[in-house]
Amino acid sequence: MKLAENEEQALKRLREELFARYPIIDFRLYGSKARGEGRPDSDLDVMIELPDYDRAMVAEIDDIVYRINLEHDVFISALVFGKDELEEGPMSESPIYKVIQREGVPL
């Protein structure tokens, strides 16, 4: 996994803020950056798993991601899932979730 300094700092800051505020179950980098194939203009794809999908919490997380993107001059693209929808819903069989499970790098 090859990340620029500002990308590493952005992900570190995001992890710190999320784990301090929310009951995060899983937090992973996936996509081209996780595979070591990212270009300088590639985004940072992250998956965040919470116990339950809560729209208000997701909106707060989106605000945090937006602020960190601006502060570190990066583009973090976050997918947020609730454990309930991954275990009991159709998301457990979705192609994107299978890719994240296969290639995602826990942060």
QUIRALIN-V878633 format. One record per backbone hydrogen bond with DSSP energy under -1.0 kcal/mol. NH is the residue of the N-H (numbers start at 0). CO is the residue of the C=O. E is the energy in kcal/mol with one decimal. If there is no record, write none. Layout:
BEGIN
NH,CO,E + NH,CO,E
END
This chain:
BEGIN
7,3,-2.4 + 8,4,-2.5 + 9,5,-2.1 + 10,6,-2.5 + 11,7,-2.3 + 12,8,-2.5 + 13,9,-2.6 + 14,10,-2.5 + 15,11,-2.5 + 16,12,-2.5 + 17,13,-2.7 + 18,14,-2.7 + 19,15,-1.5 + 20,16,-1.4 + 21,17,-2.9 + 23,21,-1.9 + 24,48,-3.2 + 25,48,-1.1 + 27,46,-2.3 + 28,104,-2.4 + 29,44,-2.6 + 34,30,-1.9 + 36,31,-2.8 + 37,31,-1.0 + 41,38,-1.9 + 43,74,-2.8 + 45,76,-2.6 + 46,27,-2.6 + 47,78,-3.0 + 48,25,-3.0 + 49,80,-2.9 + 57,53,-2.6 + 58,54,-2.2 + 59,55,-1.9 + 60,56,-2.5 + 61,57,-2.6 + 62,58,-1.8 + 63,59,-2.1 + 64,60,-2.7 + 65,61,-2.4 + 66,62,-2.3 + 67,63,-2.5 + 68,64,-2.6 + 69,65,-2.0 + 70,66,-2.6 + 71,67,-2.2 + 73,68,-1.6 + 76,43,-2.8 + 78,45,-2.6 + 80,47,-2.8 + 82,49,-3.0 + 83,50,-1.1 + 85,81,-1.6 + 86,82,-2.4 + 87,83,-2.6 + 91,88,-1.1 + 92,89,-1.7 + 93,90,-1.3 + 97,93,-1.9 + 98,94,-2.2 + 99,95,-2.4 + 100,96,-2.4 + 101,97,-1.9 + 102,98,-3.1 + 103,99,-2.2 + 104,28,-3.4 + 106,26,-2.9
END
